[in-house]
């Protein structure tokens, strides 16, 4: 297993390997847990890089492994992982797979799902969020809340939440774009770049729009299958 930081969306909150109370004990991890962990990480990597074929196969494999436990609460956490990646990539749509499992999900997962949807949270629910997301949940407009988030994916998720809730300023959008660029994550990078193009055009800034389009063209030349 990889060493995880407390801010990492992928594993510190949602990883299959940390779902069970005894995951830190001496006995080896169950086979399903190791398989689901590996498949979900591959699926996430494929999604962010824009490889739809691999993404689909690995998510199906991860779901199948978790389903071996017969526990909908674990499956709900897995679905939240996928929805978090979508928010990071500006895919604005309901997290329907999680909602189908909401009644069996634990309170932290329910709070996190509402956070991903950009909904305002009461103080008790904010306390249930991953540490990296708590400041964002209570922040006003602006990207200052992103500055303290070390994990790249957590930072992108937080930026997506800011945008969905109408609190993302140009600094937040620029931070998200730079984060996706530094990681080489084609899917979220394209989404954030195109958003910047749209805003530059709306502001009548032709030079900025042209510069951003050149960046979009470079990403498109990289190929990949994002559909």
Residue pairs with C-beta under 8 A, 6 or more apart in sequence:
1 17
1 37
2 11
4 10
4 11
4 12
4 15
4 18
5 12
5 150
5 151
6 12
6 131
6 132
7 130
7 131
7 132
7 149
7 150
7 151
7 154
8 151
8 153
8 154
9 81
9 84
9 130
9 132
9 151
9 153
9 154
9 157
10 41
10 44
10 81
10 84
10 153
11 17
11 18
12 18
12 130
13 108
13 112
13 130
14 77
14 78
14 80
14 81
14 84
15 37
15 40
15 81
16 33
16 36
16 37
16 40
16 62
16 65
16 66
16 74
16 77
16 78
17 23
17 29
17 33
17 34
17 37
19 33
19 74
19 77
20 33
23 29
23 33
29 37
32 65
32 66
32 68
32 69
33 65
35 61
35 62
35 65
36 62
36 65
36 66
36 78
39 58
39 59
39 61
39 62
39 65
40 58
40 59
40 62
40 78
40 81
42 54
42 58
43 54
43 55
43 57
43 58
43 59
43 61
43 62
43 82
44 81
44 82
44 85
46 52
46 53
46 54
46 55
46 58
47 55
47 82
47 85
47 89
47 187
48 85
48 88
48 89
48 153
48 183
48 185
48 186
48 187
48 188
49 184
49 185
49 186
49 187
49 224
50 186
50 187
50 190
50 224
50 225
50 226
51 224
51 225
51 226
52 225
52 226
52 227
53 225
59 82
62 78
63 75
63 78
66 74
66 75
66 78
67 75
72 101
72 104
72 105
73 101
73 104
73 105
73 106
73 109
75 101
76 98
76 101
76 102
76 104
76 105
76 109
77 105
77 109
79 95
79 97
79 98
79 101
80 95
80 98
80 109
80 112
80 113
80 116
82 97
83 95
83 97
83 98
83 113
83 116
84 116
84 153
84 157
85 153
86 93
86 95
87 116
87 157
87 160
87 161
87 164
88 153
88 156
88 157
88 159
88 160
88 188
89 156
89 160
89 187
89 188
89 191
90 160
90 163
90 188
90 191
90 192
90 195
91 191
92 164
94 117
95 113
95 116
95 117
98 105
98 109
98 113
99 113
102 110
102 113
105 113
107 125
107 128
108 128
108 129
110 125
111 121
111 125
111 126
111 128
111 129
112 128
112 129
112 130
112 133
114 121
114 125
115 121
115 129
115 133
115 137
115 161
116 157
116 160
116 161
117 164
118 161
118 164
118 165
119 165
120 165
121 129
121 137
126 134
126 137
126 138
127 134
129 137
130 154
132 149
132 150
132 151
132 154
132 155
132 158
133 154
133 157
133 158
133 161
135 145
135 148
136 145
136 146
136 149
136 158
136 161
136 162
137 161
139 145
139 162
139 167
140 167
141 166
141 167
141 168
141 169
142 167
142 169
142 171
142 172
143 159
143 162
143 168
143 169
143 171
143 172
143 173
143 174
143 175
144 171
145 158
145 162
146 155
146 158
146 159
146 162
146 172
146 175
146 176
149 155
149 158
152 179
152 182
152 183
155 175
155 176
155 179
156 176
156 179
156 180
156 185
156 188
159 168
159 172
159 173
159 175
159 176
159 179
159 192
160 176
162 168
162 172
163 172
163 173
163 195
170 199
173 192
173 195
173 196
173 199
174 196
176 188
176 192
177 189
177 192
177 193
177 196
180 188
180 189
180 192
181 189
186 219
186 222
186 224
186 226
187 226
189 219
190 216
190 219
190 220
190 226
193 212
193 215
193 216
193 219
194 216
196 208
196 212
197 209
197 212
197 213
197 216
200 206
200 208
200 209
200 212
201 209
